[in-house]
């Protein structure tokens, strides 16, 4: 009986040591992150001039693994385009928009072996992402009449809601803490948003849908839910 207890105790102690060693080797990660960032936007619409604008974003991230993530993001900012004085149509708008996005994100580290190559280790943080979003449009300034072509008027709505599909590529720099866990992440991304309607600029003219692109930089901070991955995250 005593020998059996000793064997059981030794086995449990060995398993505990193995688990602790595994954590120290960099297998652990936090499942939940909060992020904040800024975007530079360009709207491609029925207005003839493309103008760069800015927005901010907040996001919540759930990580199935360090390299498979689900992201819920809220953005707020401006989209702008056109020139009422110099373009033929006279179209000009400012859209103070808010958007909500849900997307999945797959990083290369989930599908490649990055343990044997410094180059592959650098590639592991590249990602592709897509999902669905809704943009809430509110025109704060808009010009519908052409100065150069008398009588030309561009109809549309000052307020609308549009679904869109985001297509995103990016790179996530992981910063590791003293426990070798990725506790801070710097996210650089390019996102192109395919709007399923024609109300992004307040003009419902032409045959093509609206769209807009975004260059973004953000910071994500881990907030808990520690889990272990099947392989080391950092090499």
Secondary structure, 3 states (H helix, E strand, C coil): CHHHHHHHHHHHHHHHHHHHHHHHCCCEEEEEEEEEEEEEEEEECCCCCEEEEEEEEEEEEEEEECCEEEEEEEEEEEEEEECCCCCCCCCEEEEEEEEEEEEEEEEHHHCCCCCCCHHHHHHCCEEEEEEEEEEEEEEEEEECECCCCCCCECCCCCEEEEEEEEEEEEEEEEEECCCCCEEEEEEEEEEEEEECCCCCCCCCCCCCCCEEEEEEEEEEEEEEEEEECCCCCCC
